[in-house]
Amino acid sequence: MSKVGIFVGSVYGNAQHVAEQVQELLNGKQVVSEIYDDPSVDDFKRCDGYIFISSTTGQGDIPPNLEFFVSDLKDMFPLMDQKPFAVIGLGDSSYCDSYCGAGEQLHELLLELQGKPVADMLKIDACETLEPEKEALAYIEPLADEFA
């Protein structure tokens, strides 16, 4: 049975909440998943599919809880062999150039690791929505079969 890793980068808890809602949706579709909020490369290697949900901090930076993990991925470069992935970026469009910068960085890294995107990255704008989980669930629901 395949396992989807939900890797979450969160500072104030919004991305974590979205990840929990996504996991609930996947569980309802009999897709085995696990949330990682302090992941290791070994956690990454054990997954058969990947959903990254991350807020953006500073000037388009990855949240602190994922910084070392992303650095380790870049150093160890564990190839994904076309395993499926999706990225949900949470951000604030008033930050212009750095809007959803963490999600963009993660999406690019997963492409470099030879993952297979199942959809374009979803960008959720805090200026436009107060319930990011609704947009995330609408995005993930039709993709759930890609991870089964």
N, C-alpha and C positions, 0 to 999 in steps of 0.2 A: 504494500500500500504506500502510495506516495505521500510526502509530507511537505506542506507549504510553510515556509518561514515568513513570518510577518515581522520585519525589522523596523523598529520605530525610533525616530529621533524626536524627542520632545523636551521642551523647556518648561512650559507652563501647564502641560497636561492635555492640550487639545489633540495633538497627534496620538497620544496614548489612548484617549477616549475613542478616536476614530478607529484605531487599530482593534480595540476591543469589540466595536460594533462590526467591523469587517470579519473578525474571527467568528462572531456569532452567526453571521450570514453564511460563512463557509461551513460551519458545523451543521447548520440546517440543510445544507446541500451534501452532507456526508463527505466533505473535504477535510482531511486531517490537517490541522494547522497549529503552530505554536508561535507565541509572541516573544520576541527578543528585544529587550530594552537596554541590555548590556551585553551585546553579542561578542562571540569570539569567531575566529576563522573556522575553528572546528564546528561550531554551530552552523555556520554557513555551508560547510562541506556536506553536512548531514541532510540538507534540504534538497527536494526535487523540484521545487518552484519557489518563487520569491515575490513578496509584495513589500515594497519599501514605502513607508509613510513617514514623512519628515516635515517638521516646521523648518523655518530658516531663521538664523540669528545674525546679529551684526550686519555686516555688509555682504550678505549672501552666503553666510557660513553654515556649515553642518553643526547641529547641536552638540554640546560637549559629550553627551552620552554615546555618541557614535564616532567621535573624532579618532580615537585610538583604533577602533575597529576598521574604519575606512583606511587609515594609514597602514594597518596590517594587511588589508586586502591589496593595497597598491604594492606593498613590499613582497608579499608571498605569491600574489597573482594566481589564485586558484581558478583555473578555467572552468567555465560553467557548461561547456559542451552543448550549447543551444537549449539549455533548460529555460523554461518560461519565466518571465518576470514582468511586473508592473510597478510603476512608481506614482505615488500620490504626493504632490508637494503642497504644503500649506504656506501661505505667505500673505503679504500685504502689498498690493499693487502700487501704493503710494511711494514705495521704495524703488520704483522704476527699474533700473538696471539689475538690482539684486533680488528682484521679485522671484520667489521660489528658487533661489540660487542653490540651496542645498539639494532640492529635488533634481535640478538640472545636473549637478555634479554627480549625484548617485546614478542617474540614468546613463550618463556618459561612461562612468566606471563600469557599470554592468554590461554595456555594449563592448567595452574594451576587453572584458573578461569572457566575451563570446556568449553572452546570454541572448535569449530570443525575446524581444519585447512582444507582448500579446496585444498591446495598444499603445498609442501615444501617451506620454505622461499627462496626468491630470493635474491641473493647477487650480487650487481652491483659494479664492481671494477673500481675505478677512474683511475687506471693505464692502463686499457684496453679499456675504452670507454669514449668518450667525450660527448655523447648524451644519458644519462641514461634513458631518457623518452622513447626512442625506445625499450630498453629491458623491461622496466616496462609495456609498452602497449602490447608487445608481450606476456608477462606473464599474464596480467589481461584479455585480450580479450577472451581467451577460458574459463575463470573462471566467466565471467559476469553473466551467467545464474545461477550460484550458489548463487548469491546475489539478484536475481530478486524476 
